[in-house]
Amino acid sequence: MSDGKFVLYARKIMNNPLLHRKQMQVEMIHPGMANMSRTALIEKLAHMMKTKAECISVFGLHTKFGGGKSTGFAFIYNSLDEKKKFDQKRNLLRDKLISKQANSRKARKEIKGRQKKVRGKAKAAAAKAGGKKKK
């Protein structure tokens, strides 16, 4: 068993100025291991690209059949604020940068229905207002 050593290649690096990030396809070679941890991958990518680990979002990792090689995608944002603004919600949830909505599905639909009936600034008040009291 290997001691966590792997080789990381960044392919198809593209700068995306509209979303304030670099996009790339990552390829890992990890002989003797089934796969490696996401945190180890992020740390190595941060060292390679000379950026902070919290600004990196890694997703879509797939191990090739037989092991020893994996591929995935990585976004490197310019700052943590831009990551929070532009990254996918599921990635932010996984990285614990946002929390899951507390409202149930029915509650969200009721809020949407109340907001449809008003215009302008009243929409915010309608969203905060509770449902009708039943007697």
Buried (B, 14 or more C-beta within 10 A) or exposed (E): EEEEEBEBEBEEEEEEEEBBBBBBBBBBEBEEBEBBEBEBBBEBBBEEBEBEEBBBBBBEBEBEEEEBBBBBBBBBBBEEEBBEEBBEEEBBEEBEBEEEEEEEEEEEEBBEEBBEEEEEEEBEEBEEEEEEEEE
